[in-house]
Amino acid sequence: MKNPTLFFVGYVIALLVSISGAIIKILHLFDGSTVTALGMFFTLSFIFIGIFEVINNRRIQRAEKTMWVLGFLFLFWLAGILYYNRCKAIKINR
């Protein structure tokens, strides 16, 4: 992973804004739709960052890249945590 800080910060921001938007929508507070849309924007940007990192990683085989891309598209929260921990563990063992 070239820039783990950008990946992790994108993950945390997307998570916090999405949860905040959901809570605001549940409580029927003002501008809940705006915060939810902003959360979706941050989530999509996090997904694109993750997919870009996976595609440009030279140590991952083609079949595993396909698995990670599908994981980011369908299970992005889980795939984000797993990919970040995997790359952090590889960097430690390096």
C-alpha positions in Angstrom: 0.0 0.0 0.0 1.6 3.3 -1.1 -0.3 5.6 1.2 -1.9 3.8 4.1 -2.7 7.1 5.9 -5.0 8.3 3.0 -6.7 5.0 2.9 -7.3 4.9 6.7 -8.4 8.5 6.9 -10.8 8.0 4.0 -12.2 4.9 5.7 -12.7 6.7 9.1 -14.3 9.8 7.5 -16.7 7.7 5.4 -17.7 5.7 8.4 -18.3 8.6 10.7 -20.2 10.7 8.1 -22.3 7.7 7.1 -23.2 6.8 10.6 -23.9 10.5 11.5 -26.2 10.8 8.4 -28.1 7.7 9.4 -28.6 8.9 13.0 -29.7 12.3 11.7 -32.2 10.7 9.3 -33.5 8.4 12.0 -34.1 11.4 14.4 -35.7 13.4 11.5 -33.4 16.3 12.1 -32.7 19.1 9.7 -30.6 18.3 6.6 -30.4 14.6 7.2 -30.6 13.9 3.4 -27.6 16.2 2.8 -25.4 14.5 5.4 -26.5 11.1 4.1 -25.6 12.1 0.5 -22.2 13.4 1.8 -21.6 10.1 3.5 -22.3 8.3 0.3 -19.9 10.6 -1.5 -17.1 9.8 1.0 -17.9 6.1 0.9 -17.7 6.1 -2.9 -14.4 7.9 -2.7 -13.1 5.4 -0.2 -14.1 2.6 -2.5 -12.3 4.1 -5.4 -9.2 4.7 -3.3 -9.3 1.0 -2.2 -9.8 -0.3 -5.7 -7.0 1.9 -7.1 -4.6 0.6 -4.4 -5.5 -3.0 -5.1 -5.1 -2.7 -8.9 -1.8 -0.9 -8.6 -0.3 -3.3 -6.1 2.3 -5.5 -7.8 2.5 -8.1 -5.0 -1.1 -9.3 -5.4 -2.0 -12.0 -7.9 -4.7 -11.4 -10.5 -7.3 -13.7 -8.9 -6.8 -12.1 -5.5 -7.1 -8.6 -7.1 -10.5 -9.7 -8.5 -11.5 -10.9 -5.0 -10.5 -7.6 -3.4 -12.2 -5.5 -6.0 -15.5 -7.4 -5.6 -15.1 -7.1 -1.8 -14.7 -3.3 -2.1 -17.8 -3.1 -4.4 -20.1 -5.3 -2.3 -18.7 -5.4 1.3 -16.7 -2.2 1.4 -16.6 -1.8 5.2 -15.4 -5.3 5.8 -13.0 -5.3 2.9 -11.5 -1.9 4.0 -10.7 -3.2 7.4 -9.3 -6.5 6.1 -7.2 -4.9 3.4 -5.7 -2.3 5.7 -4.8 -4.9 8.3 -3.3 -7.2 5.7 -1.1 -4.4 4.2 -0.1 -3.3 7.7 0.9 -6.8 8.6 2.9 -7.2 5.4 4.8 -4.0 6.1 5.6 -5.1 9.7 6.9 -8.5 8.5 8.9 -6.9 5.7 
